[in-house]
Amino acid sequence: MEQEPSLRHELPGIADSIARSYQQDERTRHISATPLPSREEVIKILE
């Protein structure tokens, strides 16, 4: 079986991009009344 390449080294950059996108538009900072996850939480989710 062919092994998929690990994207683990890309996670910090992906998390940074997601976090920056939150800051660019106030409408994306919350889902309903709940704040979106922090950079650290995004990394945990992606792992």
mmCIF file of the N, C-alpha and C atoms, coordinates in Angstrom:
data_MODEL
# 
_entry.id   MODEL 
# 
loop_
_atom_site.group_PDB 
_atom_site.id 
_atom_site.type_symbol 
_atom_site.label_atom_id 
_atom_site.label_alt_id 
_atom_site.label_comp_id 
_atom_site.label_asym_id 
_atom_site.label_entity_id 
_atom_site.label_seq_id 
_atom_site.pdbx_PDB_ins_code 
_atom_site.Cartn_x 
_atom_site.Cartn_y 
_atom_site.Cartn_z 
_atom_site.occupancy 
_atom_site.B_iso_or_equiv 
_atom_site.pdbx_formal_charge 
_atom_site.auth_seq_id 
_atom_site.auth_comp_id 
_atom_site.auth_asym_id 
_atom_site.auth_atom_id 
_atom_site.pdbx_PDB_model_num 
ATOM 1   N N  . MET A 1 1  ? 0.847   -1.175 0.000  1.00 0.00 ? 1  MET A N  1 
ATOM 2   C CA . MET A 1 1  ? 0.000   0.000  0.000  1.00 0.00 ? 1  MET A CA 1 
ATOM 3   C C  . MET A 1 1  ? 0.896   1.243  0.000  1.00 0.00 ? 1  MET A C  1 
ATOM 4   N N  . GLU A 1 2  ? 0.588   2.182  -0.847 1.00 0.00 ? 2  GLU A N  1 
ATOM 5   C CA . GLU A 1 2  ? 1.372   3.410  -0.947 1.00 0.00 ? 2  GLU A CA 1 
ATOM 6   C C  . GLU A 1 2  ? 1.079   4.324  0.243  1.00 0.00 ? 2  GLU A C  1 
ATOM 7   N N  . GLN A 1 3  ? 2.139   4.836  0.855  1.00 0.00 ? 3  GLN A N  1 
ATOM 8   C CA . GLN A 1 3  ? 1.983   5.687  2.036  1.00 0.00 ? 3  GLN A CA 1 
ATOM 9   C C  . GLN A 1 3  ? 1.778   7.140  1.619  1.00 0.00 ? 3  GLN A C  1 
ATOM 10  N N  . GLU A 1 4  ? 0.775   7.795  2.229  1.00 0.00 ? 4  GLU A N  1 
ATOM 11  C CA . GLU A 1 4  ? 0.510   9.202  1.940  1.00 0.00 ? 4  GLU A CA 1 
ATOM 12  C C  . GLU A 1 4  ? 1.563   10.070 2.615  1.00 0.00 ? 4  GLU A C  1 
ATOM 13  N N  . PRO A 1 5  ? 1.997   11.143 1.959  1.00 0.00 ? 5  PRO A N  1 
ATOM 14  C CA . PRO A 1 5  ? 2.981   12.035 2.588  1.00 0.00 ? 5  PRO A CA 1 
ATOM 15  C C  . PRO A 1 5  ? 2.367   12.731 3.801  1.00 0.00 ? 5  PRO A C  1 
ATOM 16  N N  . SER A 1 6  ? 3.179   12.948 4.810  1.00 0.00 ? 6  SER A N  1 
ATOM 17  C CA . SER A 1 6  ? 2.708   13.612 6.025  1.00 0.00 ? 6  SER A CA 1 
ATOM 18  C C  . SER A 1 6  ? 2.630   15.115 5.797  1.00 0.00 ? 6  SER A C  1 
ATOM 19  N N  . LEU A 1 7  ? 1.530   15.694 6.213  1.00 0.00 ? 7  LEU A N  1 
ATOM 20  C CA . LEU A 1 7  ? 1.342   17.139 6.101  1.00 0.00 ? 7  LEU A CA 1 
ATOM 21  C C  . LEU A 1 7  ? 1.592   17.831 7.434  1.00 0.00 ? 7  LEU A C  1 
ATOM 22  N N  . ARG A 1 8  ? 2.063   17.067 8.417  1.00 0.00 ? 8  ARG A N  1 
ATOM 23  C CA . ARG A 1 8  ? 2.261   17.594 9.771  1.00 0.00 ? 8  ARG A CA 1 
ATOM 24  C C  . ARG A 1 8  ? 3.112   18.864 9.776  1.00 0.00 ? 8  ARG A C  1 
ATOM 25  N N  . HIS A 1 9  ? 4.159   18.918 8.957  1.00 0.00 ? 9  HIS A N  1 
ATOM 26  C CA . HIS A 1 9  ? 5.040   20.088 8.924  1.00 0.00 ? 9  HIS A CA 1 
ATOM 27  C C  . HIS A 1 9  ? 4.331   21.327 8.372  1.00 0.00 ? 9  HIS A C  1 
ATOM 28  N N  . GLU A 1 10 ? 3.207   21.138 7.675  1.00 0.00 ? 10 GLU A N  1 
ATOM 29  C CA . GLU A 1 10 ? 2.466   22.261 7.108  1.00 0.00 ? 10 GLU A CA 1 
ATOM 30  C C  . GLU A 1 10 ? 1.402   22.815 8.056  1.00 0.00 ? 10 GLU A C  1 
ATOM 31  N N  . LEU A 1 11 ? 1.102   22.110 9.142  1.00 0.00 ? 11 LEU A N  1 
ATOM 32  C CA . LEU A 1 11 ? 0.024   22.517 10.046 1.00 0.00 ? 11 LEU A CA 1 
ATOM 33  C C  . LEU A 1 11 ? 0.191   23.920 10.620 1.00 0.00 ? 11 LEU A C  1 
ATOM 34  N N  . PRO A 1 12 ? 1.377   24.318 11.096 1.00 0.00 ? 12 PRO A N  1 
ATOM 35  C CA . PRO A 1 12 ? 1.499   25.681 11.632 1.00 0.00 ? 12 PRO A CA 1 
ATOM 36  C C  . PRO A 1 12 ? 1.140   26.760 10.606 1.00 0.00 ? 12 PRO A C  1 
ATOM 37  N N  . GLY A 1 13 ? 1.564   26.592 9.369  1.00 0.00 ? 13 GLY A N  1 
ATOM 38  C CA . GLY A 1 13 ? 1.237   27.562 8.326  1.00 0.00 ? 13 GLY A CA 1 
ATOM 39  C C  . GLY A 1 13 ? -0.249  27.588 8.009  1.00 0.00 ? 13 GLY A C  1 
ATOM 40  N N  . ILE A 1 14 ? -0.868  26.409 7.985  1.00 0.00 ? 14 ILE A N  1 
ATOM 41  C CA . ILE A 1 14 ? -2.309  26.327 7.746  1.00 0.00 ? 14 ILE A CA 1 
ATOM 42  C C  . ILE A 1 14 ? -3.059  27.018 8.876  1.00 0.00 ? 14 ILE A C  1 
ATOM 43  N N  . ALA A 1 15 ? -2.655  26.732 10.122 1.00 0.00 ? 15 ALA A N  1 
ATOM 44  C CA . ALA A 1 15 ? -3.301  27.353 11.285 1.00 0.00 ? 15 ALA A CA 1 
ATOM 45  C C  . ALA A 1 15 ? -3.140  28.869 11.250 1.00 0.00 ? 15 ALA A C  1 
ATOM 46  N N  . ASP A 1 16 ? -1.951  29.350 10.892 1.00 0.00 ? 16 ASP A N  1 
ATOM 47  C CA . ASP A 1 16 ? -1.732  30.800 10.792 1.00 0.00 ? 16 ASP A CA 1 
ATOM 48  C C  . ASP A 1 16 ? -2.648  31.422 9.744  1.00 0.00 ? 16 ASP A C  1 
ATOM 49  N N  . SER A 1 17 ? -2.788  30.772 8.613  1.00 0.00 ? 17 SER A N  1 
ATOM 50  C CA . SER A 1 17 ? -3.658  31.292 7.552  1.00 0.00 ? 17 SER A CA 1 
ATOM 51  C C  . SER A 1 17 ? -5.106  31.371 8.010  1.00 0.00 ? 17 SER A C  1 
ATOM 52  N N  . ILE A 1 18 ? -5.558  30.337 8.699  1.00 0.00 ? 18 ILE A N  1 
ATOM 53  C CA . ILE A 1 18 ? -6.928  30.336 9.213  1.00 0.00 ? 18 ILE A CA 1 
ATOM 54  C C  . ILE A 1 18 ? -7.108  31.448 10.237 1.00 0.00 ? 18 ILE A C  1 
ATOM 55  N N  . ALA A 1 19 ? -6.154  31.578 11.169 1.00 0.00 ? 19 ALA A N  1 
ATOM 56  C CA . ALA A 1 19 ? -6.239  32.615 12.204 1.00 0.00 ? 19 ALA A CA 1 
ATOM 57  C C  . ALA A 1 19 ? -6.228  34.010 11.585 1.00 0.00 ? 19 ALA A C  1 
ATOM 58  N N  . ARG A 1 20 ? -5.379  34.242 10.583 1.00 0.00 ? 20 ARG A N  1 
ATOM 59  C CA . ARG A 1 20 ? -5.344  35.554 9.904  1.00 0.00 ? 20 ARG A CA 1 
ATOM 60  C C  . ARG A 1 20 ? -6.671  35.851 9.226  1.00 0.00 ? 20 ARG A C  1 
ATOM 61  N N  . SER A 1 21 ? -7.286  34.833 8.653  1.00 0.00 ? 21 SER A N  1 
ATOM 62  C CA . SER A 1 21 ? -8.561  35.057 7.967  1.00 0.00 ? 21 SER A CA 1 
ATOM 63  C C  . SER A 1 21 ? -9.642  35.492 8.953  1.00 0.00 ? 21 SER A C  1 
ATOM 64  N N  . TYR A 1 22 ? -9.569  35.023 10.212 1.00 0.00 ? 22 TYR A N  1 
ATOM 65  C CA . TYR A 1 22 ? -10.532 35.456 11.231 1.00 0.00 ? 22 TYR A CA 1 
ATOM 66  C C  . TYR A 1 22 ? -10.413 36.952 11.469 1.00 0.00 ? 22 TYR A C  1 
ATOM 67  N N  . GLN A 1 23 ? -9.178  37.443 11.492 1.00 0.00 ? 23 GLN A N  1 
ATOM 68  C CA . GLN A 1 23 ? -8.917  38.838 11.834 1.00 0.00 ? 23 GLN A CA 1 
ATOM 69  C C  . GLN A 1 23 ? -9.272  39.791 10.703 1.00 0.00 ? 23 GLN A C  1 
ATOM 70  N N  . GLN A 1 24 ? -9.342  39.316 9.487  1.00 0.00 ? 24 GLN A N  1 
ATOM 71  C CA . GLN A 1 24 ? -9.595  40.178 8.339  1.00 0.00 ? 24 GLN A CA 1 
ATOM 72  C C  . GLN A 1 24 ? -11.042 40.640 8.244  1.00 0.00 ? 24 GLN A C  1 
ATOM 73  N N  . ASP A 1 25 ? -11.966 39.902 8.804  1.00 0.00 ? 25 ASP A N  1 
ATOM 74  C CA . ASP A 1 25 ? -13.381 40.239 8.693  1.00 0.00 ? 25 ASP A CA 1 
ATOM 75  C C  . ASP A 1 25 ? -14.079 39.888 10.003 1.00 0.00 ? 25 ASP A C  1 
ATOM 76  N N  . GLU A 1 26 ? -14.651 40.886 10.667 1.00 0.00 ? 26 GLU A N  1 
ATOM 77  C CA . GLU A 1 26 ? -15.297 40.655 11.968 1.00 0.00 ? 26 GLU A CA 1 
ATOM 78  C C  . GLU A 1 26 ? -16.386 39.595 11.908 1.00 0.00 ? 26 GLU A C  1 
ATOM 79  N N  . ARG A 1 27 ? -17.026 39.450 10.764 1.00 0.00 ? 27 ARG A N  1 
ATOM 80  C CA . ARG A 1 27 ? -18.114 38.469 10.655 1.00 0.00 ? 27 ARG A CA 1 
ATOM 81  C C  . ARG A 1 27 ? -17.616 37.044 10.824 1.00 0.00 ? 27 ARG A C  1 
ATOM 82  N N  . THR A 1 28 ? -16.330 36.800 10.623 1.00 0.00 ? 28 THR A N  1 
ATOM 83  C CA . THR A 1 28 ? -15.810 35.432 10.732 1.00 0.00 ? 28 THR A CA 1 
ATOM 84  C C  . THR A 1 28 ? -15.220 35.125 12.098 1.00 0.00 ? 28 THR A C  1 
ATOM 85  N N  . ARG A 1 29 ? -15.338 36.036 13.030 1.00 0.00 ? 29 ARG A N  1 
ATOM 86  C CA . ARG A 1 29 ? -14.754 35.803 14.359 1.00 0.00 ? 29 ARG A CA 1 
ATOM 87  C C  . ARG A 1 29 ? -15.652 34.980 15.271 1.00 0.00 ? 29 ARG A C  1 
ATOM 88  N N  . HIS A 1 30 ? -16.913 34.848 14.907 1.00 0.00 ? 30 HIS A N  1 
ATOM 89  C CA . HIS A 1 30 ? -17.860 34.105 15.734 1.00 0.00 ? 30 HIS A CA 1 
ATOM 90  C C  . HIS A 1 30 ? -18.779 33.264 14.851 1.00 0.00 ? 30 HIS A C  1 
ATOM 91  N N  . ILE A 1 31 ? -19.181 32.147 15.389 1.00 0.00 ? 31 ILE A N  1 
ATOM 92  C CA . ILE A 1 31 ? -20.255 31.365 14.795 1.00 0.00 ? 31 ILE A CA 1 
ATOM 93  C C  . ILE A 1 31 ? -21.370 31.458 15.823 1.00 0.00 ? 31 ILE A C  1 
ATOM 94  N N  . SER A 1 32 ? -22.412 32.168 15.487 1.00 0.00 ? 32 SER A N  1 
ATOM 95  C CA . SER A 1 32 ? -23.465 32.475 16.450 1.00 0.00 ? 32 SER A CA 1 
ATOM 96  C C  . SER A 1 32 ? -22.828 33.315 17.545 1.00 0.00 ? 32 SER A C  1 
ATOM 97  N N  . ALA A 1 33 ? -22.966 32.909 18.789 1.00 0.00 ? 33 ALA A N  1 
ATOM 98  C CA . ALA A 1 33 ? -22.365 33.662 19.893 1.00 0.00 ? 33 ALA A CA 1 
ATOM 99  C C  . ALA A 1 33 ? -21.056 33.030 20.358 1.00 0.00 ? 33 ALA A C  1 
ATOM 100 N N  . THR A 1 34 ? -20.616 31.977 19.687 1.00 0.00 ? 34 THR A N  1 
ATOM 101 C CA . THR A 1 34 ? -19.423 31.251 20.098 1.00 0.00 ? 34 THR A CA 1 
ATOM 102 C C  . THR A 1 34 ? -18.201 31.713 19.311 1.00 0.00 ? 34 THR A C  1 
ATOM 103 N N  . PRO A 1 35 ? -17.131 32.150 20.008 1.00 0.00 ? 35 PRO A N  1 
ATOM 104 C CA . PRO A 1 35 ? -15.905 32.541 19.305 1.00 0.00 ? 35 PRO A CA 1 
ATOM 105 C C  . PRO A 1 35 ? -15.287 31.347 18.568 1.00 0.00 ? 35 PRO A C  1 
ATOM 106 N N  . LEU A 1 36 ? -14.612 31.625 17.484 1.00 0.00 ? 36 LEU A N  1 
ATOM 107 C CA . LEU A 1 36 ? -13.917 30.574 16.741 1.00 0.00 ? 36 LEU A CA 1 
ATOM 108 C C  . LEU A 1 36 ? -12.678 30.130 17.515 1.00 0.00 ? 36 LEU A C  1 
ATOM 109 N N  . PRO A 1 37 ? -12.144 28.949 17.218 1.00 0.00 ? 37 PRO A N  1 
ATOM 110 C CA . PRO A 1 37 ? -11.001 28.431 17.975 1.00 0.00 ? 37 PRO A CA 1 
ATOM 111 C C  . PRO A 1 37 ? -9.717  29.234 17.770 1.00 0.00 ? 37 PRO A C  1 
ATOM 112 N N  . SER A 1 38 ? -8.846  29.160 18.757 1.00 0.00 ? 38 SER A N  1 
ATOM 113 C CA . SER A 1 38 ? -7.545  29.822 18.692 1.00 0.00 ? 38 SER A CA 1 
ATOM 114 C C  . SER A 1 38 ? -6.627  29.071 17.729 1.00 0.00 ? 38 SER A C  1 
ATOM 115 N N  . ARG A 1 39 ? -5.476  29.655 17.444 1.00 0.00 ? 39 ARG A N  1 
ATOM 116 C CA . ARG A 1 39 ? -4.479  29.032 16.570 1.00 0.00 ? 39 ARG A CA 1 
ATOM 117 C C  . ARG A 1 39 ? -4.102  27.649 17.102 1.00 0.00 ? 39 ARG A C  1 
ATOM 118 N N  . GLU A 1 40 ? -3.892  27.564 18.407 1.00 0.00 ? 40 GLU A N  1 
ATOM 119 C CA . GLU A 1 40 ? -3.506  26.293 19.022 1.00 0.00 ? 40 GLU A CA 1 
ATOM 120 C C  . GLU A 1 40 ? -4.601  25.240 18.844 1.00 0.00 ? 40 GLU A C  1 
ATOM 121 N N  . GLU A 1 41 ? -5.843  25.648 18.984 1.00 0.00 ? 41 GLU A N  1 
ATOM 122 C CA . GLU A 1 41 ? -6.951  24.708 18.818 1.00 0.00 ? 41 GLU A CA 1 
ATOM 123 C C  . GLU A 1 41 ? -7.076  24.269 17.363 1.00 0.00 ? 41 GLU A C  1 
ATOM 124 N N  . VAL A 1 42 ? -6.825  25.186 16.436 1.00 0.00 ? 42 VAL A N  1 
ATOM 125 C CA . VAL A 1 42 ? -6.862  24.824 15.015 1.00 0.00 ? 42 VAL A CA 1 
ATOM 126 C C  . VAL A 1 42 ? -5.814  23.755 14.728 1.00 0.00 ? 42 VAL A C  1 
ATOM 127 N N  . ILE A 1 43 ? -4.612  23.909 15.276 1.00 0.00 ? 43 ILE A N  1 
ATOM 128 C CA . ILE A 1 43 ? -3.554  22.904 15.075 1.00 0.00 ? 43 ILE A CA 1 
ATOM 129 C C  . ILE A 1 43 ? -3.999  21.556 15.626 1.00 0.00 ? 43 ILE A C  1 
ATOM 130 N N  . LYS A 1 44 ? -4.593  21.543 16.822 1.00 0.00 ? 44 LYS A N  1 
ATOM 131 C CA . LYS A 1 44 ? -5.071  20.282 17.406 1.00 0.00 ? 44 LYS A CA 1 
ATOM 132 C C  . LYS A 1 44 ? -6.128  19.631 16.515 1.00 0.00 ? 44 LYS A C  1 
ATOM 133 N N  . ILE A 1 45 ? -7.037  20.448 15.974 1.00 0.00 ? 45 ILE A N  1 
ATOM 134 C CA . ILE A 1 45 ? -8.093  19.919 15.112 1.00 0.00 ? 45 ILE A CA 1 
ATOM 135 C C  . ILE A 1 45 ? -7.497  19.301 13.855 1.00 0.00 ? 45 ILE A C  1 
ATOM 136 N N  . LEU A 1 46 ? -6.512  19.977 13.263 1.00 0.00 ? 46 LEU A N  1 
ATOM 137 C CA . LEU A 1 46 ? -5.914  19.502 12.017 1.00 0.00 ? 46 LEU A CA 1 
ATOM 138 C C  . LEU A 1 46 ? -5.032  18.279 12.212 1.00 0.00 ? 46 LEU A C  1 
ATOM 139 N N  . GLU A 1 47 ? -4.508  18.085 13.418 1.00 0.00 ? 47 GLU A N  1 
ATOM 140 C CA . GLU A 1 47 ? -3.665  16.916 13.684 1.00 0.00 ? 47 GLU A CA 1 
ATOM 141 C C  . GLU A 1 47 ? -4.539  15.702 13.720 1.00 0.00 ? 47 GLU A C  1 
# 
